[in-house]
Amino acid sequence: EQSGVPEYQSRTEATCETLSQLSTSAMDIRIGDKNFHPFLDRAAIAARIQEMGQVITEEYRGKNPLCLAVLNGAFIFAADLFREINTPTEICFVRLASYTGTSSTGTVTTTAGLDKDIGGRHILIMEDIIDTGATLAHFLPSLQAQHPASVKIATFLSKPEARQHHIRADYIAFEIPNRFVVGYGLDYEGQG
């Protein structure tokens, strides 16, 4: 175990995993045509996000960062992390999409863009999961073109095995194997 993060236990019978925000029982959850197995429990998630909030608070003290939460998946993570940041901070939302079903399409669409002037601002992107990196590889150049003072990334989950673009998160709640997960804002076909 590292920093209170439970070790991943491989399940050969598993098709997918769920982030168990609804229950801490070991029962499988069925969504559509997929079976999901509990993976992380509420207590581990809450403890890790609290730790991240403390680190971010210290690093951004006096900087009034602007948090950009990437919808839809990051909404729960962003809300929980935002509550743990104890320094003046703003939040706004952008909507980027790159998934169909359980696979990244490789194509990123922006369905709700950034409507704030970010020039000279310290930006903290709040992302649900970084797997291929396609979403952020698409979004970061347009963000950098607006000349923010800094840009850092906080992600709930990171899948380094799936990475196809050089994207490095500054704050990672959990690093996981290349498995499809749902729960805590992450969905499968809109459910989860």
C-alpha positions as CSV (number, residue, x, y, z in Angstrom):
1,E,0.0,0.0,0.0
2,Q,1.1,3.6,-0.7
3,S,-0.3,6.6,1.1
4,G,-3.4,4.7,2.2
5,V,-4.3,3.7,-1.4
6,P,-5.5,0.1,-1.6
7,E,-3.4,-2.2,-3.9
8,Y,-5.2,-3.3,-7.0
9,Q,-6.1,-7.0,-6.9
10,S,-6.3,-8.6,-10.3
11,R,-9.6,-10.4,-11.0
12,T,-9.4,-12.6,-14.1
13,E,-13.2,-13.0,-14.0
14,A,-13.7,-9.2,-13.9
15,T,-14.8,-7.4,-17.0
16,C,-14.7,-4.0,-15.4
17,E,-14.3,-2.2,-12.0
18,T,-16.5,0.2,-10.1
19,L,-15.5,3.0,-7.7
20,S,-17.8,2.0,-4.9
21,Q,-19.4,5.3,-3.9
22,L,-22.8,3.7,-3.3
23,S,-21.8,0.7,-1.3
24,T,-18.9,-0.8,0.4
25,S,-20.2,-4.4,-0.1
26,A,-18.4,-6.8,-2.4
27,M,-21.4,-7.3,-4.6
28,D,-21.1,-7.0,-8.3
29,I,-23.0,-4.1,-10.0
30,R,-24.6,-4.5,-13.4
31,I,-24.9,-1.5,-15.7
32,G,-26.3,-2.2,-19.2
33,D,-24.5,-5.2,-20.6
34,K,-21.4,-5.0,-18.2
35,N,-20.7,-6.4,-14.8
36,F,-18.6,-4.2,-12.5
37,H,-16.7,-5.2,-9.3
38,P,-16.1,-2.8,-6.4
39,F,-12.6,-1.3,-6.6
40,L,-12.1,1.7,-4.2
41,D,-14.2,2.5,-1.2
42,R,-15.5,5.8,0.0
43,A,-13.1,6.1,2.9
44,A,-10.0,5.6,0.7
45,I,-11.4,8.2,-1.8
46,A,-12.2,10.7,0.9
47,A,-8.9,10.3,2.6
48,R,-6.9,10.7,-0.6
49,I,-8.8,13.8,-1.7
50,Q,-8.3,15.4,1.7
51,E,-4.6,14.8,1.3
52,M,-4.6,16.4,-2.2
53,G,-6.5,19.4,-0.9
54,Q,-4.0,20.0,1.8
55,V,-1.1,19.9,-0.7
56,I,-2.9,22.1,-3.2
57,T,-3.9,24.6,-0.5
58,E,-0.2,25.1,0.5
59,E,1.0,25.3,-3.1
60,Y,-1.7,27.9,-4.2
61,R,-1.9,30.0,-1.0
62,G,-2.1,33.6,-2.0
63,K,-2.5,32.8,-5.8
64,N,-6.3,32.7,-6.2
65,P,-6.2,29.8,-8.6
66,L,-9.0,29.1,-11.1
67,C,-10.0,25.5,-11.1
68,L,-11.3,24.2,-14.5
69,A,-13.5,21.1,-13.9
70,V,-13.8,18.9,-16.9
71,L,-17.4,17.8,-17.3
72,N,-19.2,15.4,-17.1
73,G,-16.9,12.9,-15.4
74,A,-15.0,15.2,-13.0
75,F,-18.0,16.9,-11.4
76,I,-18.0,14.8,-8.1
77,F,-14.2,14.8,-7.8
78,A,-14.0,18.5,-8.5
79,A,-16.7,19.3,-5.9
80,D,-15.0,17.2,-3.3
81,L,-11.5,18.5,-4.0
82,F,-12.7,22.1,-4.2
83,R,-14.2,21.7,-0.7
84,E,-10.8,20.6,0.6
85,I,-8.8,23.6,-0.8
86,N,-8.6,26.1,2.0
87,T,-7.4,29.2,0.2
88,P,-9.4,31.6,-2.0
89,T,-10.1,29.7,-5.2
90,E,-12.6,30.0,-8.1
91,I,-14.1,27.2,-10.2
92,C,-15.7,27.0,-13.6
93,F,-16.5,24.2,-15.9
94,V,-15.6,23.0,-19.4
95,R,-17.1,20.1,-21.3
96,L,-14.9,17.9,-23.3
97,A,-15.7,14.5,-24.7
98,S,-13.6,11.7,-26.1
99,Y,-15.4,8.5,-25.1
100,T,-18.0,6.3,-26.7
101,G,-19.0,3.3,-24.5
102,T,-15.8,1.9,-22.9
103,S,-13.3,3.2,-25.5
104,S,-11.7,6.5,-26.2
105,T,-12.6,7.6,-29.7
106,G,-9.3,9.5,-30.2
107,T,-11.4,12.5,-31.2
108,V,-12.1,15.2,-28.7
109,T,-15.0,17.6,-28.9
110,T,-15.6,20.7,-26.9
111,T,-19.3,21.0,-26.1
112,A,-19.0,23.8,-23.5
113,G,-16.0,26.0,-23.6
114,L,-14.2,28.3,-21.2
115,D,-15.8,31.8,-21.0
116,K,-13.4,33.4,-18.5
117,D,-10.2,35.4,-19.2
118,I,-7.4,33.3,-17.9
119,G,-4.5,35.5,-18.9
120,G,-2.1,35.7,-15.9
121,R,-4.2,33.3,-13.8
122,H,-3.0,30.1,-12.1
123,I,-5.0,27.3,-13.6
124,L,-5.7,24.0,-12.0
125,I,-7.5,21.5,-14.3
126,M,-9.6,19.0,-12.4
127,E,-10.0,15.8,-14.5
128,D,-11.7,12.6,-13.7
129,I,-9.3,10.2,-15.5
130,I,-6.2,10.5,-17.7
131,D,-5.9,7.4,-19.8
132,T,-4.8,8.0,-23.4
133,G,-4.3,11.7,-22.7
134,A,-6.2,12.7,-25.8
135,T,-8.6,15.0,-24.1
136,L,-5.9,17.1,-22.4
137,A,-3.6,16.9,-25.4
138,H,-6.4,18.6,-27.3
139,F,-7.4,21.1,-24.6
140,L,-4.0,22.3,-23.3
141,P,-2.8,24.1,-26.4
142,S,-5.9,26.3,-26.5
143,L,-5.5,27.0,-22.8
144,Q,-1.8,27.9,-23.1
145,A,-2.6,30.3,-26.0
146,Q,-4.4,32.4,-23.4
147,H,-1.2,32.9,-21.5
148,P,-2.1,31.8,-18.0
149,A,0.5,32.2,-15.2
150,S,0.6,28.4,-14.7
151,V,-1.3,25.3,-15.6
152,K,-1.4,22.2,-13.4
153,I,-3.5,19.1,-13.6
154,A,-5.3,17.3,-10.8
155,T,-6.8,14.0,-11.7
156,F,-8.9,11.5,-9.8
157,L,-7.5,8.5,-11.7
158,S,-4.4,8.0,-13.9
159,K,-3.9,5.0,-16.2
160,P,-0.2,5.3,-17.3
161,E,-0.4,2.0,-19.3
162,A,-3.0,3.5,-21.6
163,R,-1.1,6.8,-22.3
164,Q,-0.7,7.8,-25.9
165,H,0.1,11.5,-25.4
166,H,2.7,13.0,-23.1
167,I,0.5,14.3,-20.4
168,R,1.7,14.5,-16.8
169,A,-0.6,15.2,-13.9
170,D,0.7,17.2,-11.0
171,Y,-1.7,15.7,-8.5
172,I,-3.0,12.1,-8.8
173,A,-5.5,10.6,-6.4
174,F,-5.1,7.0,-7.6
175,E,-3.0,5.4,-10.3
176,I,-4.8,2.3,-11.7
177,P,-4.3,-0.4,-14.2
178,N,-5.7,-0.1,-17.7
179,R,-9.2,-1.2,-16.8
180,F,-12.5,0.5,-17.5
181,V,-14.0,1.9,-14.3
182,V,-17.3,3.6,-13.4
183,G,-18.6,5.5,-10.4
184,Y,-17.8,8.7,-8.7
185,G,-18.8,10.6,-11.8
186,L,-17.3,8.2,-14.3
187,D,-19.9,6.5,-16.4
188,Y,-20.7,3.8,-18.9
189,E,-23.1,5.0,-21.6
190,G,-24.4,7.8,-19.2
191,Q,-24.9,5.5,-16.2
192,G,-22.7,4.7,-13.3
